Amino acid sequence: MKNTRVLLASRPVGRPTRDNWTIESVDATSPGEGEFLAEVKFISVDPAMRGWVNEGKSYIEPVEIGAVMRAGGVARVVESRHPDYAVGDHVVGITGVQEYWLSNGHGVRKIDPDAAPLPKYLGVLGMPGMTAYFGILDVGAIKEGEVVLVSGAAGAVGSLVGQIARLKGCRVVGIAGGPEKCAYLTDELGFDAAIDYKSESLYPAIQAACPDGIDVYFDNVGGETLDAALAFLRFRGRVALCGAISQYNAMQAIEGPKNYLSLLVNRGRMEGFIVFDFEQDYPRGIRDMSRWLAEGKLKSREHVVKGVDTFPETLLMLFDGRNQGKLVIEA
């Protein structure tokens, strides 16, 4: 069995290019005692990947030069010498961007392929789903009747954040790019309003959609969008910092919030979080998200691109806003 895999060749400066990656085909490695070999079916493509290839201190060690690019994935066990995993089992884990994955079982979770389509285990029932669930409920600490603003609202995380907030009785406004994505938010996902940042000025648009201000802002974008949201923060408002995709490819210093004094004046709170902080509570999140999905209270969209070798170009779709929902590669 040949294993096509993507290795980090060099650390990107600004926007990644194909030259930052090496794509090679090698023989798949047979499992040793206590290991299993799995065929990777779907690979998650996430904005966090851009940070993982930077050198320097972060919440996780950077991907090493010459190593397989880190990624979550869904895989099917094809050979096993591990007592807990049998041939035919479907699992979720950090597979990397490759077609075959050798694992010792650490951090691996079995899944039921008949309960949901496999890509959903990388979206609504995976890391984006847990990010949305714990980010808006635990970090954002939303309450019924509050006003919630979400940036990157048509993405894998933002689209779920807004739906969960609606389930909890909040008024939800999403910021997305383009009329098609905004229509998706309001017509399909039930957002109360949507702001097209590509055609509208943020400050008057937020004012119109949130005339009484914002109780919770869920930030996936950073930069000027964060500044605009801070300007409308209400008393005891909260900001959940999930990501800052507008800054990930910056060639200069990261642009921080200019309106941070709004937190002081309004006695607000701005808190960054990483989904791994809530790992011990994943069963609660998966239970609730699975139930809401089965009941038709949550909708999710997956954008599937075929081929491991497409990774360098597929990753860039996130920064161009070309993906519609959760971006995954079919291996």
C-alpha positions, 0 to 999 in steps of 0.5 A: 500500500502506497501512502501519499502524504504532505510534509512541511518543507519550510515555514511560510512567511505571510501567505503559504505557497505550494513551495512550503510543502513536499508531497511524496508517496511512500510505503505504508508502515505495518503496525507493531505490537500495540499499534494499528494501521488505518486508511484515512477517509477524510481530513480536516482543513482548519484555520488553526493549521496556519498557526501550527506551522509557525515557529515559536511558543504557542498552545501546541508544539509547531509542526517540525520541518520534514514532518507530516502536516498535522491534521485531524481525520476520520480513518478505517482500521485496515491492520491491527495489533492493538487490543482495542481496535479491530479491522473495520473500526472507524476512528477519529484522531490526529491522522495528519495529511496522508492516506495511511496513518499508524497509531498507538491509540493515543487520543483516538476515539471510535465512531459509528459510521452509520450514525452520521456521514463521516465528514460530520465527525470532523465538523459538527461532531468534531473539533469545530463543533466542540469549539462552538459548543464550549466557546459560546456556552462556557466562555461566552456564557450566553443567557436567554434574551441576549444579543450575540454577534458572530464573525466568520459566521458562515464557517464551520465554527461560526455557523454552529455558534449562531445556531446554538445561541438561537437554541438558547433563546438569543438574538443572533447576528452573523458577519460573513462575506458575500450575499450567498453566505449571508442568505445561508445564515438567515434563510437556512440557519435561522440567524436573525440578521446577517452583515456582509462585510464585503459590501457594508461598512461594519460600524453602521451595519452593526448599529442597524442590526444591534441597535441596543448593543451586543452582549456576546461577541464570538470572534473568529476574525480579529482585526478591524472586525473585533474593533467594530464589535467592541464599540457596541459592547454592552454592560458586562458584555463578553468577547470569546476569542476563538480565532483571528483569521484576518491576521494569520498571514500578516507580514507585519506585527499582529494588529491588536484591538484599538477599542479595548477601553470599551471593556473597561468602560462596560466592565466587559470580559475578553477571553481567549480559549482553545478547544483542547481546554475542554477535552475532559468535557467532550462527552457532554458536548458530543452528547448535546450536539448529536441530539440537536443534530438528530432532532433537526435543530442543527444544520451543517454543511461540508465542503469536500475537496478530493485528493491529499495532494490538493492540500496546499491549494485547499488550505488557501480556500480558508483565507480566501473565503471560498469554502462553504461550511466545514472544509475537508479533504477526501483522501 
